Amino acid sequence: MISNQIIQDTIDGLKEITKIDFCIFDTEAKLMACTFEEAGKYEDTVRKFIHSEAESQEQTGSQFFKIFDETQLEYVLVANGFTDDTYKMGKIAVFQLQNLLVAYKERFDKDNFIKNLLLDNLLLIDIINRAKKLHIEIEKSRAVFVVDINREKDSNALEKIQALFDARNNDFVTAVDENSIIIVKELEEEEGYDELARVAELVVNLLQKEVDYEIRASIGTIVNDLKGVSRSYKEARMALEVGKIFFEEQQIIVYSRLGIGRLIYQLPLPLCKMFIGEIFSDSQQEEFDGEMLMTIQKFFENSLNVSETSRQLYIHRNTLVYRLDKLQRSTGLDLRVFEDAITFKIALMVVKYMKYLESQDF
């Protein structure tokens, strides 16, 4: 269904061109849009006209027209006047509104198709047939964005993003729940993840201006046909969740760059507990205060370089060595040895993942 605002804008534009007043009624003779104040006087006449067999007629000094969506009556247009020019302009207005109905119906059909495609509700043959009917290219590179947003706090978020992508008819913006917005972006041959990241940043910045909480966006892998869109969507969904656990500081998360976090996210809780039990005792985990954890994190960021880490932490090299030795005595892991560093890094990520799982139970 076309919104009242779109209908109002349409007849306002027609009046500006034709200098003729118009009003639109629904199939219950309720006024939807009008360019003059006295349109209410037509309600009884419109009600009778709706139940008549005529598709157009002149009554009370005005021209009345029925507007159909195929064979279904959708609106009644009233053109204020009874001259031949009024009739002609009324027919033009009917033609314009019927074209709007067709366009919005196709848009709705495309939106419904994309939602079912994302949720993997379609067989391959259905995807092919419906895509051809809706004039959507099947073999084209695409990727899916998921924008994490509380739409109750920003009810216009979907419309804002749709307006941003309106110029690209081959991109689709939709939503399957109240917590996120989904963008299916079509890519040109030379475009890749850098282009996707720039688009995601544009979307995040657009929405971030008007809300007081952090907006996040995730990107699935690039797929080469419509069937792969559902996979890209699932990957983007996973990237969003993995990003919340392991990359809290990042607003844009790319599935292909999740690294080992993607594997840890799929581990069952009993296996995580068993692994952590082999690495740390409960008392050891409590020993890692904020200073020690910051030291470890900075050491990893500097690729196990003692000198650079001590410089960035503004501590003496011997102080850093003392902390690493203390950690080695406590856990049996020497972070200056690559294999031990990897084991410890994974262990910290697993602990973080376990805390996330525990928080989801409450």
N, C-alpha and C positions, 0 to 999 in steps of 0.2 A: 504494500500500500504506500502511495506517495504521501509524504508528510504535508500537513496543511500549509507549512511555511513555503515549501516548494511550489505548491499550487498558487499561493498568494503572490509569490514572486513572478510566476509565469503570467498571471492575468494582469499584474501591474505593468509588466513589460509590454503585453499586448495592448493595454490601454494607451501607453505612452506612444506606441506606433500608430494605432488606429483611431485614437481619440474617442473610442467607444467604451462604455462601462460594461463590465462583466461581473457575474457572480456564479459561484459553484455550490451545488447542494449534493449531499450524499443520497443514498437510496431510501433513506427515511425522511427525506425532505428537511434535513437539518443543514443550516448554512455552514459552509466550510471556509469560504474565502470570498471577498467582495471588494470592488473598487469604489463603491458609493454606499451611503448610509441607509438608504431606504429599502434594502434588499429583503428585509423581513416580510414585506407585504406580498412576496411571491410564494410563500410557503404553501398555502392552500392550493394554489394553481399548480405548483410543482408536484404536490402529492397526487393530484388528479392526473397530471401528465405522466407520472411514473407508471400508473396503472392503465394507461391508454396504449393502443397499438402503434401510435404514431412515433416516429423517430425524431421528428422535428415539427414544430408548429408555431403559429403566431397567436399570441393571446395577450390581452391587456396592454397592447402597444409595445410588446417585446417579443423577441425570438427565443424559443425554447428548443434545446437540443439534448439528445441522449448520447452519452459517451460510454462505449462498450469496451470491455476487455475480451476480445474474441466475441462470444455470444452473451457474456455476462454483463449486465448493466452495472456500471460503477459510479457514474456521476450524472448530474443534470447541469448543463450550462445555460445560463440566461444572458442574452445580449440585450442591453437596454436600447430599444429603438425598433422601428418596423420598416425601415427602408430596405431597398435591395442591397445597398452597401452593408447595412447591419447584418443581413442574412449571410452575405458573402464572408464578412469578417468573423461571424460566428462559426461558420464552417471551417475557416482557417484555424480558429481557436480549438475546435473539436479535434482537428487533425493533429495539432501540436500536443494536446493533452493525451490523445491516444498513443502517440509516439513515446511520450513520457511513460505511459503505462507499460508499453512493451519494453522500454529500456530498464525500468525498475523491476519488472518481472524477471528479465534476463539476469539482472544483478542479483536478485534473490536466489534464482536457480543456481547461479555460480557460487554464491555464498554457501548454499546448502551442499553443493557438490564438494567444495573445498573442505567443509567440516567433516563430511563422511570420508573424504580422502585422508585427512589428517588422522582420523580415528580408526583407519584401516577397516572400514565397513563395506568396502566395495571389492568385488571380484575384478580381475584384470580386464575381462571382456566388458564389464560395466564401465570401468574407467575409460577404456578406449571409445566406446559408443557415446557416452555422455560428454566426453571431452570434444569429440567431433561435432556434436550437436550444439555445444556452447562455444564453439570456435576457440578452443584452448589447445595450444600446441602440446603434443605429447612428449616428443623428444626434444627437451630444452633443459639447459642447466638451471637448477633452482636450489635455494637453501631456505631453511625455515628459521625465523627468529621467534623467540618467546620473550615477551616483555612482562616482567613481574610487577604488578601494580594492584593496589587495592582500589577497585573501580567504584566502591561505595564512597570513597573519599574524593575521587575524581571521576564523576559520572560522564564527563565529556572526553575522557581519554581516547576512547575508540574513535570518536568523530575527529579528534585532532590528528590522529595517525592516518585515518582514512583521507583526510584533506591533504596531508603531506604526500601521500602516494597517489593522489587522484590523477596526476599527470602521466603516470605509468599504468596504463590499463592492463598490462600483463602481470602486475603485482596484485596480490590479494591480501586484504586485512580483515580478520575475523576474530571471534572469541568463542570458546567452548565452555568457559566458566567465568566466575566473577573475579578471579584473582589474576588473570593474565590476558594479554592480547597477542595474537599470533599473526605474523607477517610471512607470507610465502613470496619470496623475492626471486624474480627471474634475472639471470645473469647473461651478459654479453660474453663473447668468446674470450676477450682479454681480461675479464673481471675475475677476481678470486677473493680470498679471505681478507685481504687488505681493504678491498672495496666494501665487503660486508661489515667489517669493523667500523669503517667510517659512517656507514648508514646507521648502524646500531648506536654509535655515539651521537648522531644527529637526533635520533628518536629519544634517547635517554635525556639529552639536554633540553629537548622540547618539553618533555613532561616534568622534568626536575624543577623547572622554573616555578611551578605553581603548587608544589606539594612540600611538606616538611619531613618526609621520610625518603629513604634512598631508593631510587629506581634501579632495577637490574635488568639486563638483557642478556640472553644466551643465543648462541648460533649453532645449528646442527651442521653436519657435513654437506658439501655440495653434491647433489645427485643429478643424474643426466636424463631422467624421465619422470613422468608423473607418479608412477608406482613407487618410486623411491622417496616421495615427499613425506609419507607417513614415517619412514625410518628417520629422516632428517628431523622431523618433529619430536620423535621419541628421544633422539640424541640431544636436542636442544633442551627438552624437559630434564633429562638427566644432568646436563651441564649446569642448569640452573640450581639444582639441588646440591650437586658436588661443589659448585662455586660457593654456596652458603656455608659449607663446612670448611673447606680448605683455602678459599680465596676470598675471605670476607672483604678485603680492601678493594677488590675489583668490581666495577659496575658492569663490565662486559666480559662474558666468559665464552670462549670458543671450545666446542666439544673436542676438536682434534688436538687441542693444546692442554687437555686436562692432565696428561701424564699418568703417573701412578695413582693419583687420586681416583681416577675412573675405575681402576681395578679394586682398590680398597672399598669403594662404595658398594661393590657387589658381593663383598664377603659376608657370610652369615655371622651373627653375633657370637655363637659358641666358638667358632674358629678364631675370631678376634681375641676373645678372652684367653684361649689356649696359647696363642702366640705371645700376648703380653705377659702372661704368667711365666713363660719361658725366658723373657727378657728382663722383666722387672718384678720385684716383690712389691707388695702394697706400700711398704714403708719407703722404698726407693722412690716411688712416684711422688710421695709427699715431700721428699727432699729437694725436688727441683723447684726452687723458688723463682720469682720473677727475674732476678739478676742472672741466675744460671740459664734459664730458658732464653733470655735475650742474648746471652753470650753464645749459646749453641746456635740460635737462629742466625746471628751475624756471621758466625764461623762458616755456616753452610752457604750463606749468601756470597761469601768471598772465596768459595771453592777451596775450603780448608787451608787457606793462607793465614798463617799465624801473625805475620808482621802486619798485613793489611787489616786484619780483624782487630788487633790491639790498637792500631792507629785510629780506626773508626770508633772504637769504644772509649778512646782517650784513657787507656790503661797501659801500664808497662807490659812488655812482652812476657816477662817472667810471671806476672799476675795471671795472664791468660793461660800460660803453661801450667801454673798451679791449679787453676780451675779445671783444665782438661785432665790433669793427673787425678784430681779428686773424683771426677766423674768416672774415670777408668777404674779406680779402686772400688767405687760403689757398684758399678754395673758390669765390669769386666770388658767394657767396650772402649777402645781407644779411637776417638774421633779423628785422629791424624792418619789413621789407616782407612783407606777407601772403603773396604768391605764392612768394617765396623761402623763407619759413618753412614753408609747406606742402610744398614740394619737399624741404627738408632733413628734415622730420619723416618723410615717406614713405621717404626714403633710409635713415634710421636704422632704421626698421622692416624694410626689405628686408634690410639687413645682419644684423639679428637673426634674421630668417627663414632667411637663407642659412646662418648658423652652426648653427641648429637642424637644417637638412637635412644639413649635414655631420656633425653629431653622430649622426644616425640611421644613417649608413653604417658606424659602428664597432660 
